[in-house]
Amino acid sequence: MNFKQLEAFVRVTELQSFTRAAKKLYMSQPAISFQIKALEEDLKVTLFQRNEKKIILTEAGQLLYPEAKKMLGHYHKIKTGLDAIRGLKAGRLAIGASTIPGEYILPGYIGRFKRKYPGIHMSLRVAGSGEVISWVQDRDIDIGVVGKIVKKENLKFTKWLDDELVLIVPPGHRWSGKAIEAKELLTEKLILREEGSGTRQSMWEILNRYGVDCQQIEAEMELGSTRAVISAVQSGIGVGFVSSLAASDVLDTGKVQKTLLKGVDMTRSFFLVRYTPEMINYATDAFQELILNKGE
């Protein structure tokens, strides 16, 4: 039994004619007859009594008709919904992001995506990179944007864009507006992001690459957000590395000041992370294409 057979049966019943049913379904009359015969053979019953004047439903046909009509209704509702999802007229998209992309970059892309596909229900969760990666692994979100790569099965990372980490210090600090040697960091108390943060991992990797033994760095405190690090530096508690995107406003107003590291490139990258093998998700694919093309 299939939906073509059920549709042929329902149309013949409602139109009381094989000829009219065939015309309605854009089929030949022999094709309609074949579908009905196949359905009767599958169910091992006779559905119609035929005479020259009209078509009469048998008892089996009377039992089948209302149920077949319901099944066809459900089928067409599902098909319409799936067509809407494929056409991005409906659907859901759950995004997770680490602090910088989640608070400073993605909202603009989400706005552009919503204007293009208003029928897609979107959600954005912000946490440290480690937690976002766990969400992807657990299939709690469809796509993540993080500041680090981890080697775990069933995860696919795609480089998205670059960001610069800047060393910020309180106004009037001895390093304010100067360029220092990277090893001088060992003489100052640093305010760090929490374990699992992409910013923290990127900072360690870059400094180690330039010969700084990060195990010797004295951490004044660990904080769970970039805003908290900026506030702590602004309060004079210590110095810290944060994204240039996050620090631009406070640097412009002089609430904190920037210190350069001589000969050190503090560029780090953000990555898209998805579960693999990827399940078909039209909204996720469209969003990834949008942000990889920088919203174009």
C-alpha positions as CSV (number, residue, x, y, z in Angstrom):
1,M,0.0,0.0,0.0
2,N,1.3,3.4,-0.9
3,F,0.0,7.0,-1.0
4,K,-0.6,6.9,-4.8
5,Q,-2.9,4.0,-4.3
6,L,-4.7,5.7,-1.4
7,E,-5.1,8.9,-3.4
8,A,-6.5,7.0,-6.4
9,F,-9.0,5.2,-4.1
10,V,-10.1,8.5,-2.3
11,R,-10.6,10.4,-5.6
12,V,-12.6,7.5,-7.2
13,T,-14.8,7.4,-4.1
14,E,-15.4,11.1,-4.0
15,L,-15.9,11.6,-7.7
16,Q,-17.8,8.3,-8.3
17,S,-15.9,7.9,-11.5
18,F,-12.6,6.3,-12.6
19,T,-12.5,8.7,-15.6
20,R,-13.0,11.9,-13.5
21,A,-10.5,10.7,-10.9
22,A,-7.9,10.0,-13.7
23,K,-8.4,13.6,-15.0
24,K,-8.2,15.1,-11.5
25,L,-4.9,13.3,-10.9
26,Y,-3.5,13.8,-14.4
27,M,-3.4,10.1,-15.0
28,S,-4.8,7.7,-17.6
29,Q,-7.9,5.7,-16.7
30,P,-6.0,2.4,-17.0
31,A,-3.4,3.8,-14.5
32,I,-6.1,4.6,-12.0
33,S,-7.6,1.1,-12.4
34,F,-4.1,-0.4,-11.9
35,Q,-3.6,1.5,-8.6
36,I,-7.0,0.4,-7.3
37,K,-6.4,-3.2,-8.2
38,A,-2.9,-3.1,-6.6
39,L,-4.5,-1.7,-3.4
40,E,-7.2,-4.4,-3.4
41,E,-4.6,-7.1,-3.9
42,D,-2.4,-5.7,-1.1
43,L,-5.3,-5.5,1.4
44,K,-6.9,-8.7,0.1
45,V,-10.3,-7.1,-0.1
46,T,-12.7,-5.7,-2.8
47,L,-13.2,-2.0,-2.4
48,F,-15.8,-1.2,-5.0
49,Q,-18.8,-2.8,-6.5
50,R,-19.1,-1.6,-10.1
51,N,-22.2,-1.5,-12.4
52,E,-23.1,0.6,-15.4
53,K,-24.6,3.4,-13.5
54,K,-22.4,4.0,-10.4
55,I,-19.6,2.9,-8.2
56,I,-20.5,1.7,-4.7
57,L,-18.1,1.2,-1.8
58,T,-18.0,-2.3,-0.3
59,E,-18.0,-2.7,3.5
60,A,-14.2,-2.8,3.3
61,G,-14.2,0.3,1.2
62,Q,-16.4,2.2,3.7
63,L,-14.0,1.2,6.5
64,L,-11.0,2.3,4.5
65,Y,-12.3,5.6,3.1
66,P,-12.2,7.9,6.2
67,E,-8.9,6.5,7.4
68,A,-7.4,6.9,3.9
69,K,-8.6,10.5,3.8
70,K,-6.9,11.2,7.2
71,M,-3.7,9.5,6.1
72,L,-3.6,11.6,2.9
73,G,-4.2,14.7,4.9
74,H,-1.3,13.9,7.2
75,Y,0.9,13.1,4.3
76,H,0.2,16.4,2.5
77,K,0.7,18.3,5.7
78,I,4.1,16.7,6.2
79,K,5.0,17.2,2.6
80,T,4.0,20.9,2.7
81,G,6.1,21.3,5.9
82,L,9.1,19.6,4.3
83,D,8.8,21.7,1.2
84,A,8.8,24.8,3.4
85,I,11.9,23.6,5.2
86,R,13.7,23.0,1.9
87,G,12.7,26.4,0.7
88,L,13.8,27.9,4.1
89,K,10.2,29.2,4.7
90,A,10.2,27.3,8.0
91,G,12.6,25.5,10.3
92,R,14.8,25.9,13.3
93,L,18.4,26.9,13.7
94,A,20.3,26.7,17.1
95,I,23.6,28.5,17.2
96,G,26.2,28.4,20.0
97,A,29.2,30.8,20.2
98,S,32.0,31.8,22.4
99,T,31.9,35.3,23.9
100,I,33.5,37.4,21.2
101,P,31.7,36.1,18.2
102,G,28.5,35.6,20.2
103,E,28.4,39.2,21.6
104,Y,30.2,41.2,19.0
105,I,30.0,39.5,15.5
106,L,27.2,37.1,15.1
107,P,24.2,39.3,16.0
108,G,24.7,41.2,12.7
109,Y,24.8,38.1,10.7
110,I,21.7,36.7,12.4
111,G,19.9,39.9,11.6
112,R,20.7,39.6,7.9
113,F,19.7,35.9,7.9
114,K,16.4,36.7,9.6
115,R,15.6,39.4,7.1
116,K,16.3,36.9,4.2
117,Y,14.5,34.0,5.8
118,P,12.0,35.3,8.3
119,G,10.3,31.9,8.8
120,I,13.4,30.4,10.4
121,H,13.2,30.3,14.2
122,M,16.7,31.1,15.5
123,S,18.4,30.9,18.9
124,L,21.9,31.9,20.1
125,R,23.6,30.6,23.2
126,V,26.9,32.1,24.4
127,A,29.5,30.4,26.6
128,G,33.2,29.5,26.6
129,S,34.5,27.7,23.5
130,G,34.8,24.4,25.5
131,E,31.2,24.4,26.4
132,V,30.1,25.4,22.9
133,I,32.1,22.4,21.5
134,S,30.4,20.1,24.0
135,W,27.0,21.4,22.8
136,V,27.8,20.5,19.2
137,Q,29.0,17.0,20.3
138,D,25.8,16.5,22.2
139,R,23.7,17.7,19.3
140,D,22.2,20.5,21.5
141,I,23.0,23.0,18.8
142,D,23.3,22.9,15.0
143,I,26.5,25.0,14.6
144,G,29.1,26.5,16.9
145,V,31.5,29.4,16.5
146,V,34.6,29.0,18.7
147,G,38.1,30.3,19.2
148,K,39.9,27.0,19.3
149,I,40.1,23.6,17.7
150,V,40.0,20.4,19.7
151,K,40.7,16.9,18.4
152,K,37.5,15.0,19.0
153,E,35.7,12.5,16.9
154,N,32.6,13.6,14.9
155,L,33.6,17.3,14.9
156,K,34.4,19.3,11.8
157,F,36.1,22.7,12.2
158,T,36.2,25.3,9.4
159,K,38.3,28.5,9.7
160,W,36.1,31.6,9.6
161,L,37.9,34.9,10.4
162,D,40.8,36.4,12.3
163,D,40.8,38.5,15.3
164,E,43.7,40.2,17.3
165,L,44.3,39.8,21.0
166,V,45.4,43.1,22.6
167,L,47.1,43.6,26.0
168,I,45.2,46.2,27.9
169,V,46.4,47.9,31.1
170,P,44.9,50.4,33.5
171,P,45.4,54.1,32.7
172,G,48.7,55.4,34.1
173,H,50.2,51.9,34.1
174,R,54.0,51.8,33.5
175,W,53.4,49.9,30.2
176,S,50.7,52.3,29.0
177,G,51.2,53.2,25.4
178,K,54.6,51.4,25.2
179,A,56.0,48.4,23.5
180,I,57.4,45.8,25.8
181,E,59.2,42.5,25.4
182,A,56.9,39.5,25.7
183,K,59.0,38.1,28.6
184,E,58.2,41.2,30.7
185,L,54.7,39.6,31.2
186,L,56.3,37.4,33.8
187,T,56.8,40.5,36.0
188,E,53.1,41.4,36.1
189,K,49.9,39.9,37.4
190,L,47.6,38.8,34.6
191,I,43.8,38.6,34.6
192,L,42.9,35.5,32.6
193,R,39.8,34.0,31.1
194,E,38.6,30.8,32.6
195,E,39.9,27.3,31.6
196,G,38.3,26.2,28.3
197,S,38.2,29.7,26.9
198,G,39.3,30.1,23.3
199,T,40.9,33.4,24.2
200,R,43.0,31.8,26.9
201,Q,44.1,28.9,24.8
202,S,45.0,31.3,21.9
203,M,47.0,33.5,24.2
204,W,49.0,30.6,25.7
205,E,49.7,29.2,22.2
206,I,50.9,32.5,20.8
207,L,53.1,33.4,23.8
208,N,54.6,29.9,23.9
209,R,55.4,30.3,20.2
210,Y,57.4,33.4,21.0
211,G,59.4,31.8,23.8
212,V,57.3,32.8,26.9
213,D,57.0,30.1,29.5
214,C,53.4,30.5,30.4
215,Q,53.7,28.3,33.4
216,Q,55.7,31.1,35.0
217,I,52.9,33.7,34.4
218,E,51.3,34.7,37.7
219,A,47.5,34.8,37.4
220,E,45.8,37.4,39.6
221,M,42.4,36.0,38.9
222,E,40.3,34.0,36.3
223,L,37.1,35.4,35.0
224,G,34.3,34.0,33.0
225,S,33.8,36.7,30.4
226,T,35.7,39.3,28.3
227,R,33.6,42.1,29.8
228,A,34.7,41.0,33.3
229,V,38.4,41.0,32.3
230,I,38.0,44.5,30.9
231,S,36.2,45.8,34.0
232,A,38.9,44.2,36.2
233,V,41.7,45.9,34.2
234,Q,39.8,49.2,34.3
235,S,39.6,48.9,38.1
236,G,43.4,48.6,38.3
237,I,43.5,44.9,39.5
238,G,45.9,43.8,36.8
239,V,46.5,43.5,33.0
240,G,44.9,41.2,30.5
241,F,44.6,40.0,26.9
242,V,41.2,40.5,25.3
243,S,39.8,40.7,21.7
244,S,40.4,44.0,19.9
245,L,36.7,43.9,19.0
246,A,35.7,43.9,22.6
247,A,38.2,46.5,23.7
248,S,37.7,49.1,21.0
249,D,35.1,51.2,22.9
250,V,37.1,51.3,26.2
251,L,40.3,52.0,24.4
252,D,38.7,54.9,22.4
253,T,37.5,56.5,25.6
254,G,40.7,56.0,27.5
255,K,39.2,53.8,30.2
256,V,41.9,51.3,29.5
257,Q,45.1,51.6,27.5
258,K,46.9,49.3,25.0
259,T,50.4,47.9,25.3
260,L,52.2,46.3,22.4
261,L,54.4,43.2,22.5
262,K,57.6,43.7,20.4
263,G,57.8,41.4,17.4
264,V,54.7,39.4,18.5
265,D,51.7,38.8,16.2
266,M,48.7,38.3,18.5
267,T,46.3,37.3,15.7
268,R,44.0,34.3,16.4
269,S,41.2,32.7,14.5
270,F,37.6,31.8,15.0
271,F,36.2,28.6,13.6
272,L,32.8,27.1,12.7
273,V,32.3,23.7,14.3
274,R,29.6,21.2,13.2
275,Y,28.9,17.6,14.0
276,T,30.0,15.1,11.4
277,P,28.7,13.2,9.5
278,E,26.4,16.2,9.1
279,M,22.7,15.6,9.0
280,I,20.8,17.5,6.3
281,N,19.8,20.8,7.8
282,Y,18.9,23.4,5.1
283,A,18.9,26.4,7.5
284,T,22.3,25.5,9.0
285,D,23.8,25.1,5.5
286,A,22.4,28.5,4.4
287,F,23.6,30.2,7.6
288,Q,27.1,28.8,7.2
289,E,27.2,29.9,3.6
290,L,26.1,33.4,4.6
291,I,28.7,33.9,7.2
292,L,31.5,32.3,5.2
293,N,30.7,34.8,2.4
294,K,30.8,37.6,5.1
295,G,27.1,38.2,4.7
296,E,27.1,38.8,0.9
